[in-house]
Amino acid sequence: MEHPVTPVTRRREPPGGGPTLHDPPPELLPPLAPGRWEEFIRRDPAEFWLPATARPRLWLRDVWVDLCLLVLARATVTLRDGRLITKGEALAELPALGAPADVVRGTRERRYADPGPIGPLRRVRRAMRARALLRRGIERAPAAGAGPERSP
């Protein structure tokens, strides 16, 4: 499986890399150009997640619901505040984005506890609500080229 090193992954890495057993080659990954991280945060939801909302069967799987909620919250905070938050912090942001409490609770339980089974009707309802929330969140995102709002 190939997985690209995204600007988000590169942003999480400490400058100069982390501790190593052997000296890594200098500038294994060059620094991100200014604005590249924010541009990726705006583009990725529209190019990957929005088309995925047209495939309803995907959303019957827990991983799709959980990940879309966390991506939405993390992207929102990044564009609003210019910082990357953890997945745990993203869970706390979800209610302000209009995420249904039971959907957030289920995501939290799957990450940090042992959730009970979910019935087929509830699974379909949850999928529909998560997809709708994600679509609304992407539509409300700042337009490409706009930077995070900051005080002077």
Z-matrix of the N, CA and C atoms (Angstrom, degrees):
N
C 1 1.455
C 2 1.523 1 108.76
N 3 1.297 2 116.07 1 134.34
C 4 1.452 3 121.52 2 175.46
C 5 1.517 4 108.77 3 -103.22
N 6 1.309 5 115.53 4 138.10
C 7 1.452 6 120.70 5 177.27
C 8 1.524 7 107.42 6 -137.86
N 9 1.317 8 117.62 7 120.78
C 10 1.473 9 119.21 8 -177.15
C 11 1.530 10 111.07 9 -69.18
N 12 1.299 11 115.70 10 152.33
C 13 1.457 12 121.66 11 172.32
C 14 1.519 13 105.73 12 -84.14
N 15 1.324 14 115.87 13 105.79
C 16 1.467 15 120.94 14 -175.75
C 17 1.527 16 110.90 15 -82.85
N 18 1.320 17 116.47 16 165.36
C 19 1.465 18 119.04 17 174.03
C 20 1.530 19 112.55 18 -58.45
N 21 1.323 20 118.20 19 -31.10
C 22 1.470 21 120.09 20 178.41
C 23 1.529 22 109.45 21 -66.21
N 24 1.324 23 117.36 22 -44.81
C 25 1.461 24 120.82 23 177.80
C 26 1.524 25 109.98 24 -61.09
N 27 1.296 26 116.61 25 -44.49
C 28 1.464 27 120.60 26 -179.19
C 29 1.525 28 111.04 27 -65.31
N 30 1.315 29 117.90 28 -34.83
C 31 1.468 30 121.77 29 -179.64
C 32 1.524 31 110.90 30 -68.58
N 33 1.350 32 116.90 31 -32.62
C 34 1.463 33 121.00 32 -179.44
C 35 1.514 34 112.29 33 -71.73
N 36 1.322 35 117.14 34 -26.77
C 37 1.457 36 120.52 35 -177.47
C 38 1.523 37 110.27 36 -72.58
N 39 1.338 38 116.62 37 138.25
C 40 1.471 39 118.20 38 179.17
C 41 1.521 40 110.89 39 -66.20
N 42 1.337 41 117.40 40 147.69
C 43 1.466 42 119.56 41 177.78
C 44 1.525 43 109.85 42 -56.94
N 45 1.306 44 116.30 43 134.44
C 46 1.454 45 120.40 44 -178.92
C 47 1.512 46 113.41 45 79.94
N 48 1.333 47 117.51 46 3.25
C 49 1.461 48 120.91 47 179.33
C 50 1.519 49 111.58 48 81.57
N 51 1.299 50 115.64 49 176.02
C 52 1.458 51 121.90 50 179.58
C 53 1.511 52 110.22 51 -97.98
N 54 1.328 53 116.92 52 -169.62
C 55 1.460 54 120.10 53 179.42
C 56 1.532 55 110.70 54 -64.49
N 57 1.305 56 117.14 55 143.13
C 58 1.459 57 121.85 56 -179.81
C 59 1.515 58 109.96 57 -132.65
N 60 1.324 59 116.32 58 158.41
C 61 1.454 60 121.28 59 175.43
C 62 1.514 61 110.72 60 -83.36
N 63 1.316 62 116.28 61 -30.62
C 64 1.458 63 122.47 62 178.44
C 65 1.519 64 107.90 63 -130.52
N 66 1.309 65 116.32 64 153.20
C 67 1.464 66 119.25 65 -179.75
C 68 1.517 67 110.54 66 -63.54
N 69 1.353 68 116.80 67 122.85
C 70 1.473 69 118.93 68 176.38
C 71 1.523 70 109.64 69 -78.02
N 72 1.317 71 116.50 70 159.65
C 73 1.470 72 118.04 71 174.87
C 74 1.524 73 109.24 72 -61.48
N 75 1.331 74 118.23 73 144.25
C 76 1.465 75 119.25 74 179.34
C 77 1.519 76 111.17 75 -62.37
N 78 1.324 77 115.26 76 143.11
C 79 1.466 78 123.28 77 178.37
C 80 1.518 79 112.58 78 47.42
N 81 1.343 80 114.77 79 55.09
C 82 1.456 81 120.08 80 175.39
C 83 1.530 82 109.53 81 -55.79
N 84 1.306 83 115.81 82 -43.21
C 85 1.464 84 121.73 83 173.38
C 86 1.528 85 107.07 84 -121.69
N 87 1.306 86 117.51 85 117.92
C 88 1.470 87 118.63 86 -179.44
C 89 1.526 88 110.58 87 -64.85
N 90 1.333 89 117.48 88 155.58
C 91 1.466 90 119.75 89 178.10
C 92 1.525 91 111.01 90 -60.50
N 93 1.324 92 115.31 91 152.10
C 94 1.468 93 120.31 92 177.77
C 95 1.527 94 110.23 93 -70.44
N 96 1.300 95 115.02 94 138.90
C 97 1.466 96 120.01 95 174.55
C 98 1.527 97 108.64 96 -67.15
N 99 1.316 98 118.16 97 147.79
C 100 1.467 99 120.32 98 178.67
C 101 1.536 100 111.58 99 -53.59
N 102 1.324 101 115.84 100 134.66
C 103 1.459 102 122.18 101 178.17
C 104 1.516 103 115.36 102 83.68
N 105 1.333 104 118.08 103 -11.29
C 106 1.471 105 120.94 104 -176.85
C 107 1.523 106 111.95 105 -66.62
N 108 1.322 107 116.59 106 -39.60
C 109 1.466 108 121.06 107 -179.45
C 110 1.528 109 110.06 108 -63.77
N 111 1.326 110 116.85 109 -50.43
C 112 1.467 111 120.93 110 -179.32
C 113 1.530 112 111.28 111 -63.44
N 114 1.325 113 116.92 112 -37.94
C 115 1.464 114 120.27 113 179.29
C 116 1.532 115 109.99 114 -63.28
N 117 1.318 116 116.97 115 -41.13
C 118 1.461 117 120.78 116 177.96
C 119 1.531 118 110.42 117 -64.20
N 120 1.328 119 117.26 118 -41.82
C 121 1.470 120 122.02 119 -179.38
C 122 1.528 121 110.17 120 -61.86
N 123 1.313 122 118.59 121 -34.44
C 124 1.474 123 121.57 122 177.21
C 125 1.524 124 111.93 123 -75.88
N 126 1.326 125 116.17 124 -38.96
C 127 1.461 126 121.25 125 -172.93
C 128 1.529 127 113.30 126 -78.72
N 129 1.320 128 118.09 127 -41.92
C 130 1.463 129 121.93 128 -173.83
C 131 1.536 130 113.30 129 -56.75
N 132 1.334 131 119.76 130 -48.57
C 133 1.469 132 117.87 131 178.76
C 134 1.523 133 113.13 132 -58.58
N 135 1.324 134 117.21 133 -40.69
C 136 1.463 135 120.53 134 -178.25
C 137 1.520 136 112.11 135 -72.01
N 138 1.323 137 117.38 136 -35.37
C 139 1.472 138 120.33 137 -176.91
C 140 1.527 139 113.76 138 -87.09
N 141 1.316 140 118.18 139 -30.34
C 142 1.464 141 119.95 140 -178.30
C 143 1.521 142 112.29 141 -106.73
N 144 1.331 143 116.50 142 -54.98
C 145 1.466 144 120.04 143 -172.46
C 146 1.519 145 113.81 144 -73.71
N 147 1.323 146 118.30 145 -41.85
C 148 1.463 147 119.78 146 -178.82
C 149 1.530 148 111.61 147 -60.57
N 150 1.337 149 120.21 148 -48.45
C 151 1.463 150 118.96 149 176.18
C 152 1.542 151 113.03 150 -60.27
N 153 1.322 152 116.53 151 -31.39
C 154 1.467 153 119.61 152 179.30
C 155 1.528 154 112.08 153 -67.13
N 156 1.335 155 117.53 154 -23.28
C 157 1.467 156 119.28 155 178.56
C 158 1.526 157 111.55 156 -69.25
N 159 1.318 158 117.48 157 -15.84
C 160 1.462 159 121.51 158 177.75
C 161 1.528 160 111.71 159 -82.94
N 162 1.314 161 117.44 160 -0.23
C 163 1.468 162 122.21 161 -179.89
C 164 1.530 163 109.16 162 -115.45
N 165 1.326 164 117.85 163 80.06
C 166 1.470 165 122.25 164 -171.15
C 167 1.531 166 114.97 165 -55.85
N 168 1.315 167 118.30 166 -33.19
C 169 1.473 168 119.92 167 -177.29
C 170 1.531 169 112.33 168 -63.06
N 171 1.332 170 117.18 169 -32.18
C 172 1.467 171 119.68 170 177.84
C 173 1.523 172 111.18 171 -57.04
N 174 1.310 173 115.99 172 -37.31
C 175 1.460 174 121.99 173 -171.06
C 176 1.519 175 113.38 174 -78.49
N 177 1.313 176 116.53 175 -1.06
C 178 1.460 177 119.72 176 173.56
C 179 1.532 178 110.62 177 -80.82
N 180 1.320 179 116.30 178 -10.25
C 181 1.464 180 121.71 179 178.35
C 182 1.526 181 110.02 180 -92.78
N 183 1.317 182 115.82 181 136.24
C 184 1.464 183 121.47 182 -178.23
C 185 1.523 184 112.48 183 -54.15
N 186 1.318 185 116.71 184 -42.34
C 187 1.461 186 120.46 185 -174.20
C 188 1.528 187 111.95 186 -60.00
N 189 1.319 188 118.28 187 -36.22
C 190 1.468 189 121.01 188 -179.41
C 191 1.520 190 110.52 189 -69.17
N 192 1.318 191 116.77 190 -44.46
C 193 1.463 192 120.17 191 179.70
C 194 1.524 193 109.67 192 -63.95
N 195 1.321 194 116.58 193 -49.56
C 196 1.462 195 120.33 194 -176.77
C 197 1.521 196 111.68 195 -62.32
N 198 1.303 197 116.62 196 -47.85
C 199 1.452 198 120.19 197 -175.94
C 200 1.529 199 111.86 198 -67.43
N 201 1.324 200 117.96 199 -39.67
C 202 1.470 201 118.86 200 -179.23
C 203 1.517 202 110.73 201 -63.81
N 204 1.325 203 117.79 202 -38.89
C 205 1.458 204 120.22 203 179.35
C 206 1.524 205 111.08 204 -64.22
N 207 1.325 206 115.67 205 -43.87
C 208 1.466 207 119.67 206 -179.38
C 209 1.523 208 111.75 207 -67.63
N 210 1.334 209 116.94 208 -40.35
C 211 1.469 210 120.59 209 177.50
C 212 1.525 211 110.28 210 -62.25
N 213 1.312 212 116.90 211 -44.22
C 214 1.460 213 120.75 212 179.99
C 215 1.526 214 111.18 213 -60.38
N 216 1.325 215 117.36 214 -47.98
C 217 1.466 216 120.32 215 -178.90
C 218 1.527 217 111.32 216 -65.65
N 219 1.321 218 117.28 217 -42.48
C 220 1.467 219 120.13 218 -179.06
C 221 1.532 220 111.02 219 -66.32
N 222 1.327 221 117.43 220 -41.21
C 223 1.467 222 120.53 221 178.63
C 224 1.521 223 110.82 222 -65.35
N 225 1.316 224 117.15 223 -40.30
C 226 1.459 225 121.17 224 179.97
C 227 1.526 226 110.84 225 -60.98
N 228 1.322 227 116.96 226 -46.94
C 229 1.466 228 120.57 227 -179.70
C 230 1.524 229 110.50 228 -67.08
N 231 1.324 230 117.17 229 -39.77
C 232 1.463 231 120.18 230 179.02
C 233 1.520 232 110.81 231 -59.76
N 234 1.325 233 117.22 232 -47.30
C 235 1.463 234 120.45 233 -178.12
C 236 1.529 235 111.87 234 -71.73
N 237 1.315 236 116.18 235 -30.96
C 238 1.468 237 120.21 236 -179.79
C 239 1.533 238 111.85 237 -78.52
N 240 1.346 239 116.65 238 -44.61
C 241 1.466 240 120.80 239 -171.12
C 242 1.530 241 114.04 240 -113.14
N 243 1.339 242 117.14 241 -10.83
C 244 1.462 243 119.77 242 -179.01
C 245 1.510 244 114.11 243 74.74
N 246 1.344 245 117.81 244 24.22
C 247 1.460 246 120.52 245 179.87
C 248 1.521 247 110.38 246 -134.68
N 249 1.323 248 115.43 247 156.54
C 250 1.457 249 122.11 248 178.69
C 251 1.517 250 108.31 249 -99.28
N 252 1.336 251 116.92 250 128.22
C 253 1.464 252 120.63 251 179.79
C 254 1.524 253 109.89 252 -106.38
N 255 1.325 254 115.58 253 163.28
C 256 1.458 255 121.18 254 178.17
C 257 1.523 256 109.71 255 -76.40
N 258 1.308 257 115.64 256 167.97
C 259 1.469 258 119.53 257 176.93
C 260 1.519 259 110.52 258 -66.22
N 261 1.331 260 117.45 259 -35.31
C 262 1.462 261 120.70 260 176.36
C 263 1.516 262 111.86 261 -62.70
N 264 1.333 263 116.87 262 -42.47
C 265 1.463 264 120.65 263 177.04
C 266 1.529 265 110.67 264 -66.14
N 267 1.326 266 116.44 265 -33.48
C 268 1.467 267 120.40 266 179.49
C 269 1.524 268 110.78 267 -63.17
N 270 1.322 269 117.58 268 -36.93
C 271 1.467 270 120.15 269 178.22
C 272 1.526 271 111.04 270 -58.47
N 273 1.326 272 116.79 271 -38.39
C 274 1.465 273 120.61 272 -179.93
C 275 1.529 274 112.18 273 -69.86
N 276 1.324 275 118.30 274 -23.78
C 277 1.470 276 122.93 275 -179.67
C 278 1.529 277 112.45 276 -80.76
N 279 1.312 278 117.10 277 -22.74
C 280 1.469 279 120.78 278 -171.00
C 281 1.527 280 115.23 279 -59.90
N 282 1.331 281 120.11 280 -42.22
C 283 1.471 282 117.87 281 179.40
C 284 1.528 283 113.19 282 -57.43
N 285 1.331 284 117.76 283 -37.45
C 286 1.470 285 120.55 284 179.21
C 287 1.525 286 111.80 285 -67.23
N 288 1.324 287 117.37 286 -20.53
C 289 1.466 288 121.35 287 178.21
C 290 1.529 289 112.05 288 -89.66
N 291 1.324 290 116.51 289 0.17
C 292 1.458 291 120.63 290 178.49
C 293 1.514 292 114.32 291 91.27
N 294 1.327 293 117.28 292 14.40
C 295 1.473 294 119.74 293 178.93
C 296 1.521 295 109.51 294 -70.17
N 297 1.316 296 117.42 295 132.65
C 298 1.468 297 120.52 296 178.85
C 299 1.537 298 110.77 297 -60.45
N 300 1.319 299 116.25 298 138.02
C 301 1.464 300 122.04 299 -175.95
C 302 1.527 301 112.08 300 -57.05
N 303 1.333 302 117.42 301 -40.28
C 304 1.467 303 119.03 302 -177.87
C 305 1.533 304 111.54 303 -69.20
N 306 1.325 305 117.26 304 -32.41
C 307 1.465 306 120.67 305 178.39
C 308 1.532 307 109.68 306 -70.44
N 309 1.331 308 116.66 307 -42.61
C 310 1.468 309 120.84 308 177.25
C 311 1.527 310 109.76 309 -63.36
N 312 1.315 311 116.95 310 -44.08
C 313 1.467 312 121.53 311 179.34
C 314 1.528 313 110.49 312 -58.89
N 315 1.330 314 116.80 313 -43.34
C 316 1.463 315 120.48 314 178.89
C 317 1.521 316 112.01 315 -63.18
N 318 1.318 317 116.44 316 -41.10
C 319 1.464 318 120.04 317 177.99
C 320 1.526 319 109.97 318 -64.22
N 321 1.320 320 117.23 319 -44.16
C 322 1.469 321 121.26 320 179.25
C 323 1.542 322 109.80 321 -61.56
N 324 1.315 323 116.85 322 -43.69
C 325 1.470 324 119.89 323 -179.31
C 326 1.520 325 111.55 324 -64.01
N 327 1.325 326 117.38 325 -40.63
C 328 1.471 327 119.32 326 179.44
C 329 1.528 328 111.55 327 -67.16
N 330 1.318 329 117.46 328 -28.06
C 331 1.475 330 120.55 329 179.01
C 332 1.524 331 112.25 330 -82.94
N 333 1.337 332 117.67 331 -38.04
C 334 1.458 333 120.31 332 -168.36
C 335 1.528 334 115.33 333 -124.00
N 336 1.310 335 119.09 334 -0.57
C 337 1.465 336 120.93 335 -177.35
C 338 1.530 337 109.33 336 -145.41
N 339 1.293 338 115.15 337 -161.91
C 340 1.457 339 120.96 338 179.15
C 341 1.526 340 107.77 339 -118.24
N 342 1.340 341 117.50 340 94.93
C 343 1.468 342 119.21 341 -176.02
C 344 1.531 343 111.85 342 -71.92
N 345 1.309 344 113.77 343 153.87
C 346 1.451 345 118.53 344 174.64
C 347 1.521 346 110.06 345 -78.29
N 348 1.322 347 116.33 346 172.01
C 349 1.472 348 119.34 347 179.60
C 350 1.529 349 110.62 348 -67.98
N 351 1.307 350 114.36 349 156.24
C 352 1.461 351 120.94 350 178.86
C 353 1.528 352 107.57 351 -119.00
N 354 1.313 353 116.22 352 132.12
C 355 1.456 354 120.92 353 -178.31
C 356 1.522 355 112.22 354 -74.77
N 357 1.333 356 116.50 355 163.35
C 358 1.471 357 120.72 356 -176.62
C 359 1.534 358 113.74 357 -60.54
N 360 1.319 359 117.93 358 -42.44
C 361 1.464 360 120.43 359 -178.86
C 362 1.533 361 110.73 360 -66.25
N 363 1.309 362 116.42 361 -43.14
C 364 1.469 363 120.76 362 178.08
C 365 1.531 364 110.70 363 -64.86
N 366 1.321 365 116.88 364 -37.40
C 367 1.468 366 121.68 365 179.11
C 368 1.531 367 110.39 366 -63.38
N 369 1.336 368 117.38 367 -42.96
C 370 1.470 369 121.48 368 179.23
C 371 1.531 370 109.94 369 -65.90
N 372 1.313 371 116.78 370 -43.74
C 373 1.475 372 120.48 371 179.39
C 374 1.530 373 110.57 372 -62.31
N 375 1.327 374 116.65 373 -44.22
C 376 1.464 375 121.45 374 178.89
C 377 1.533 376 110.38 375 -61.30
N 378 1.329 377 117.01 376 -42.63
C 379 1.469 378 121.41 377 179.64
C 380 1.526 379 110.69 378 -60.52
N 381 1.327 380 116.37 379 -45.13
C 382 1.465 381 120.40 380 -179.32
C 383 1.525 382 111.01 381 -63.26
N 384 1.325 383 117.17 382 -41.51
C 385 1.460 384 121.10 383 -178.24
C 386 1.529 385 111.42 384 -69.30
N 387 1.318 386 117.11 385 -40.58
C 388 1.473 387 120.82 386 179.30
C 389 1.524 388 110.33 387 -65.38
N 390 1.326 389 117.23 388 -43.96
C 391 1.474 390 120.77 389 179.16
C 392 1.525 391 110.79 390 -62.02
N 393 1.326 392 116.84 391 -43.22
C 394 1.467 393 120.82 392 -179.72
C 395 1.526 394 110.57 393 -64.95
N 396 1.319 395 117.17 394 -42.84
C 397 1.460 396 120.71 395 178.63
C 398 1.526 397 110.82 396 -61.57
N 399 1.310 398 116.47 397 -43.78
C 400 1.464 399 120.34 398 -179.92
C 401 1.528 400 110.89 399 -63.32
N 402 1.326 401 117.36 400 -45.84
C 403 1.474 402 120.14 401 178.89
C 404 1.534 403 111.05 402 -58.77
N 405 1.340 404 116.68 403 -45.85
C 406 1.475 405 120.19 404 178.38
C 407 1.528 406 111.12 405 -61.09
N 408 1.324 407 115.87 406 -42.93
C 409 1.461 408 119.81 407 -179.66
C 410 1.516 409 112.45 408 -62.99
N 411 1.320 410 117.40 409 -40.16
C 412 1.461 411 121.33 410 179.03
C 413 1.528 412 110.16 411 -68.14
N 414 1.316 413 116.80 412 -40.80
C 415 1.462 414 120.23 413 179.39
C 416 1.527 415 112.16 414 -64.83
N 417 1.327 416 117.29 415 -30.53
C 418 1.471 417 121.62 416 -178.85
C 419 1.523 418 112.66 417 -85.29
N 420 1.320 419 117.80 418 -11.67
C 421 1.471 420 121.10 419 -176.43
C 422 1.520 421 110.08 420 -61.86
N 423 1.329 422 116.14 421 149.16
C 424 1.471 423 118.87 422 176.99
C 425 1.521 424 110.99 423 -58.73
N 426 1.312 425 116.61 424 148.56
C 427 1.463 426 121.60 425 -179.89
C 428 1.519 427 110.54 426 -66.20
N 429 1.320 428 116.02 427 152.16
C 430 1.460 429 120.24 428 177.11
C 431 1.514 430 108.98 429 -58.01
N 432 1.313 431 115.01 430 138.74
C 433 1.461 432 120.02 431 -179.37
C 434 1.509 433 112.48 432 98.23
N 435 1.330 434 118.00 433 -19.89
C 436 1.464 435 120.10 434 176.94
C 437 1.517 436 107.74 435 -86.84
N 438 1.281 437 117.02 436 137.99
C 439 1.459 438 121.05 437 179.85
C 440 1.505 439 111.18 438 -93.16
N 441 1.343 440 117.80 439 170.96
C 442 1.459 441 119.50 440 176.88
C 443 1.528 442 109.46 441 -65.20
N 444 1.303 443 114.75 442 142.93
C 445 1.459 444 118.75 443 -179.92
C 446 1.525 445 108.55 444 -74.91
N 447 1.300 446 116.43 445 128.29
C 448 1.459 447 121.74 446 -179.89
C 449 1.517 448 108.79 447 -137.87
N 450 1.308 449 114.32 448 152.40
C 451 1.465 450 119.04 449 176.19
C 452 1.521 451 109.23 450 -77.53
N 453 1.325 452 117.45 451 146.93
C 454 1.461 453 119.16 452 179.22
C 455 1.505 454 111.90 453 -69.96
